[in-house]
Amino acid sequence: MNERAHRTVTTAHRYAAYYAPAFGGPLSEAGSRWLGRSACDGRAVPQPVVEGVSPELLRQLTAGPRRYGWHATLKAPFALLPQLELSNLHGGIQAICAAWDAFELPALKVDLIDDFLALVPAQSSTAIHALAGACVTGLKSFARPLSSFELERRRAPGLTSREDALLCSWGYPFVLDCFRFHMSLTGSLRHTEPEIVRALAEGAQRHFDKVPAGRFDAISLFAEPSPGADFICLEQIRLGA
């Protein structure tokens, strides 16, 4: 448990259920270093040297995922219903965790998803997809419905009809059959020169090449303390009764 975070965060703007590697482990350390921040304690971490990419540009291109912390989304950030408290949400995640045993993650690789780089499984995992689906459906009753403004904001990048239906039903478009497990390494690279994208991909692959994927053994409860603030991990709730 992140005791420091629990002492300072009792209510938050938004919460999220993420997969985050065990803090202090190889994948957690490698990911935090790539992004330049640890979501466990909020400390800044020196980023690696990436050949062909300046430190300033690397920091700029990793700004988005750095704010959200090193993670893979299970239940995307949401506002808690006003009649509920953090303890209610914590209990809901605990109930999901109790129904699942830990399992090994597949090997991970760097890949380009749409217009950003991410660490993704080298092969599909039915366990990951099933657990992510359980989080989406099992935590819906805790989430405040999206406002019309939030709906339009999420629609802005352009969604398929299926993604739009999922957004309306579950508050996020990339869930259930449209879910893809990934740990973001950059923000959008749409306007980034191809040689920079290649350098980033090669540098990320070298950075994570010898890092073991490890086990999926917890669901991490993250919080955005105030609008636009960096997300922090409140607790890693272990799988298993």
Secondary structure as UniProt FT lines:
FT   HELIX           3..8
FT   STRAND          14..19
FT   TURN            23..24
FT   HELIX           26..35
FT   TURN            39..41
FT   TURN            51..52
FT   HELIX           55..61
FT   HELIX           63..68
FT   STRAND          72..78
FT   TURN            82..83
FT   HELIX           86..98
FT   STRAND          103..104
FT   STRAND          108..113
FT   TURN            114..115
FT   STRAND          116..121
FT   HELIX           126..138
FT   HELIX           140..142
FT   HELIX           148..155
FT   TURN            156..157
FT   HELIX           161..170
FT   HELIX           176..178
FT   STRAND          183..184
FT   TURN            190..191
FT   HELIX           194..208
FT   TURN            209..210
FT   STRAND          215..216
FT   STRAND          218..224
FT   TURN            227..228
FT   STRAND          232..238
//
